[in-house]
Amino acid sequence: MKLAREEEMPDVLKRVPAERERWQSRALVWVVGTLLAVAAVAPVVVDFHGWRGLRVVALPFLLSAMFALLVWALRAATGAAAVMGFFVCFILAGRPVVSSAVSGRIVFHPAIAALVAVFVLTYVATRFGRARKAARGLAEARKGLRAASQIVANLGVAALAAAVGSYAGCIAALAETAADTVSSEIGQAVGGPAWLITSWRRVSPGTDGGVSLVGTVAGVLAALVIVGFGGLHHALWPEGLVVFVAACAGLVFDSLLGATVERRGWVGNDWVNFASTLFAAAVAGVLGRW
């Protein structure tokens, strides 16, 4: 979460070297992207063969392809990022279809609704107050293209959680992603007082680990929306509260990482986002068992 740029402690504030951030992001894409590809293809290859298998996965495949093409056509992601988005969507849409086809029914999990809600919320939030953010030097590039590493960092954990059967972990990761992006974008657009989460010193918009009241409230509401969509058909009942708490915990963890390891130049934002969604999914799993 990036809501403020610290005005003090210049000896602590460091930028991740560009080359280091690039290879970190590439490593994330290669490792997690490969796992996503395997998780998307393996169930189809193992469980179904021939024409029957193709018929079973045709609908989720088309849905995922349309989603990826839409994201790419809206200039919201690069081609490589759209491919990663396809894998994520196919895992969320295809796995329940493959599992339910044995009984002769085709069932789509509400995770698809949550994924679409994440896309809509982040798309709108990124463009909200763009002129004000641009004037402060905080807006994304006009083309707004998401890189493959950003898709993997923000959605990879959710897809992998769904692949291993942790639906609560999946929705918690999606909710944390929406909360992080919305809180950052709304906080930067609205402005106002912000504080570094580790020291509570007043900071200005743009700093890693900075939080503001407006941004935090917006992020929490975004998480609540995603949990609501993820709970359609009572899929998360009575775990909805646990998932919501886990997503909010991931949002706080993101700020803590931003204020510490990212500010010290150890890791880039992609790894911070990936770790935060992983933390949210893990908290959902632990609290769910407890």
C-alpha angles and dihedrals in degrees: 000000000000112000105137145025112224115240095201139041095055089167090065099040111090134161121234105248108255094235092049091049091049095053091043090054092045091051090051092051094047096047102038094031090056091049090051092051091050093046090051097048104032099072092051093049095044101041104035137034136186128357095337091058092050091051091051095053098036095093098047089043092054092044091051093045091051091049092051092047091049092052090048094045091052088055088240094126143017121252092261090048090051089054090053088048089053091055091049094048093044092053092051094043102032103046096061089044092053092047095047097043090079089069091046095251127113110217128180117205119233087240085087090060089049091050092051090048090053090052093049095046095047093043092053095041093051090055096041111110092355092158093054092046091048091052089055093045092247104108122106119248113292092249089056094205116174114217124227090251090058092052091048092045094050103034106021096087092049092053094045091048089054090047092059093044100258101134093167090053090049095054093042090055092047091048092050091051092052092044093050096049096041094047091050097046097042092043091052094045097048096037119188130134117343134179136201105249096223098050105013091229116155111259137177126245117291107039123133108246096019119133134193132190095241094047094046093049090048091050094049091050090049090053090050091052093051093047088050092053090043090054095059112136088018090284090148100033120154092006095065095099091049091051092048092051090048092052091050090048088053090052091054091045090053090055092048091052091046091052094048124022096021094046090050091055097246099121137011129241094265092063091045091054092046092049092048094053089046089051091050092050091047093050090050090052095047095045091045092055092043 
